[in-house]
């Protein structure tokens, strides 16, 4: 597709915007402070971003009970490997290109926490045994070093009215997974939804 008005240089990009404020620049830290640690300890959901280094990028949702992510010290967090689809897209990327980014979210909080840094997959028994007792001991964990850690302000979530129940009814007609794939073939929607719910229940029971 030919995209008109393309931006191809950093100079073009920067020419469109004012310079970031001093606060926006200085908010980036390299270690986890007390407030960030408390956010991590309460976080039940994050998006993990990885790349294979050749132009392919993957973003994958990860969730669990609050505390499913461990902050190991002031420079490292650990994310357990819970039951998934076994495509291993994120992990394959990390083997070849060991760097990851995460965006951590807490329901009801409009601010988020972002961590970028070197990433390592580990099967160390001591580390794996330290995750919350609400989950099975994972077979593997991802450890990320905080080369960069900083909070994002509330604007994106407030624009989206993300946590405002009164706005959710306006999205009732948004397609679910079955509807998103409806054009890919002859799918019995009700039957497939029943199968998916059974698969979700089984998968979650394995955590």
C-alpha positions in Angstrom: 0.0 0.0 0.0 1.3 3.4 -0.9 1.1 5.6 2.2 1.0 9.3 1.4 2.7 11.8 3.6 5.2 9.4 5.0 7.6 10.4 7.7 11.0 8.9 6.9 13.5 10.8 9.1 14.0 11.7 12.7 14.2 15.4 11.7 10.8 15.2 10.0 9.3 13.5 13.1 10.8 15.9 15.7 9.7 18.9 13.5 6.1 17.9 14.2 6.3 18.1 18.0 7.4 20.4 20.8 10.3 19.2 22.8 9.4 16.9 25.8 9.2 18.5 29.1 12.0 18.1 31.7 9.7 15.9 33.8 9.0 13.6 30.8 12.7 13.2 30.3 13.7 12.8 33.9 10.9 10.3 34.8 13.0 7.5 33.2 14.9 5.6 35.9 17.1 2.5 35.9 16.0 0.9 39.2 12.7 0.0 40.9 11.8 2.5 43.7 9.4 1.7 46.6 6.3 3.0 44.8 7.1 1.1 41.6 7.7 -2.1 43.6 4.2 -1.7 45.2 2.6 -1.3 41.8 4.4 -4.4 40.5 3.3 -6.3 43.6 -0.4 -5.5 42.8 -0.2 -5.9 39.1 -2.4 -8.7 37.6 -1.9 -7.9 33.9 0.8 -6.8 31.5 1.7 -6.8 27.8 5.1 -8.4 26.9 6.8 -7.0 23.8 9.7 -8.9 22.1 11.4 -8.9 18.7 13.3 -11.4 16.6 15.7 -8.6 15.6 14.8 -8.8 11.9 11.8 -6.6 11.8 9.2 -8.9 13.4 7.7 -7.7 16.7 5.4 -9.6 19.0 3.2 -8.3 21.8 1.6 -10.8 24.1 -0.8 -10.4 27.1 0.2 -12.0 30.4 -2.0 -12.2 33.5 -2.3 -13.7 36.9 -3.3 -13.0 40.5 -1.8 -9.8 42.0 1.8 -10.7 42.8 2.2 -13.1 39.9 5.1 -10.9 38.8 8.0 -10.9 41.3 10.3 -8.0 41.8 13.6 -9.8 42.7 15.5 -6.7 43.7 15.7 -3.1 42.6 16.8 -4.0 39.1 15.0 -7.2 38.2 11.5 -8.6 37.8 10.5 -12.2 37.1 7.4 -13.3 35.1 6.2 -16.9 35.4 5.5 -19.0 32.4 1.8 -20.0 32.8 -0.2 -22.3 30.6 -0.5 -21.0 27.0 -0.9 -22.2 23.4 2.7 -23.4 23.2 3.5 -21.3 20.1 6.4 -19.9 22.2 6.5 -16.8 20.0 7.8 -14.5 22.7 10.3 -17.0 24.0 11.7 -17.9 20.6 12.3 -14.2 20.1 14.1 -13.9 23.4 16.4 -16.7 22.6 17.6 -14.9 19.5 17.2 -11.3 20.7 17.3 -11.2 24.6 15.6 -7.8 25.2 12.0 -7.2 26.2 9.6 -4.5 27.1 6.5 -4.8 29.4 3.6 -2.5 30.0 2.1 -3.2 33.5 -1.5 -2.4 34.3 -3.7 -2.4 37.4 -7.5 -2.3 36.9 -9.0 1.0 38.0 -5.6 2.8 37.7 -5.2 5.0 34.7 -1.4 5.2 35.1 0.8 2.3 33.9 4.3 1.2 34.5 6.8 0.4 31.6 10.0 -1.6 31.9 12.5 -2.2 29.1 15.7 -4.2 29.4 17.8 -7.3 28.9 15.8 -10.5 29.3 16.8 -14.0 30.4 14.8 -17.3 30.4 15.5 -19.4 33.5 14.6 -22.8 35.0 16.4 -22.1 38.3 14.4 -24.1 41.0 14.9 -21.5 43.7 13.6 -18.7 41.6 10.7 -20.8 40.3 9.7 -21.8 43.8 9.3 -18.2 44.9 6.2 -17.4 42.9 2.8 -17.0 44.5 1.3 -20.1 46.0 -1.9 -19.4 44.1 -0.2 -20.7 41.0 1.6 -24.0 40.2 5.3 -23.8 40.1 6.1 -22.7 36.5 8.4 -24.7 34.3 10.2 -21.5 33.3 10.4 -17.8 34.1 11.4 -14.7 32.3 13.7 -12.3 34.2 14.0 -8.7 32.9 16.6 -6.2 34.0 15.3 -2.6 34.4 17.5 -0.8 31.9 14.6 1.7 31.7 11.6 1.9 34.0 9.1 4.7 34.1 5.4 5.4 34.6 3.0 6.5 31.8 0.5 9.2 32.6 -3.3 8.7 32.6 -4.2 10.3 29.2 -4.5 7.2 27.1 -6.7 5.3 29.6 -8.9 8.3 30.2 -9.4 8.9 26.5 -10.5 5.3 26.2 -12.7 5.5 29.3 -11.0 2.2 30.0 -12.2 1.6 33.6 -15.6 3.5 33.4 -18.4 0.8 33.4 -20.9 3.3 32.0 -18.9 3.3 28.7 -18.7 -0.4 28.4 -22.2 -0.8 27.2 -21.4 1.2 24.1 -18.9 -1.7 23.1 -21.3 -4.6 23.5 -21.3 -5.1 19.8 -17.5 -5.5 19.6 -16.7 -9.0 18.2 -15.4 -11.8 20.4 -12.7 -14.2 19.2 -15.2 -16.4 17.3 -16.7 -13.4 15.5 -13.2 -12.1 14.6 -12.5 -15.4 12.8 -16.0 -15.7 11.3 -14.7 -14.8 7.8 -12.0 -17.4 7.9 -14.3 -20.3 7.2 -17.6 -22.0 8.0 -17.7 -21.7 11.8 -20.6 -22.7 14.0 -20.5 -19.7 16.4 -22.3 -21.2 19.4 -20.5 -24.5 19.1 -17.1 -22.9 18.9 -17.8 -20.6 21.8 -18.7 -23.6 23.9 -15.5 -25.3 22.9 -13.5 -22.2 23.7 -15.0 -21.8 27.2 -14.1 -25.4 27.9 -10.6 -24.9 26.7 -10.2 -21.7 28.8 -11.4 -23.5 31.9 -9.0 -26.4 31.3 -6.1 -24.1 30.5 -6.6 -22.0 33.6 -6.9 -25.1 35.8 -3.4 -26.0 34.7 -2.0 -22.8 36.3 
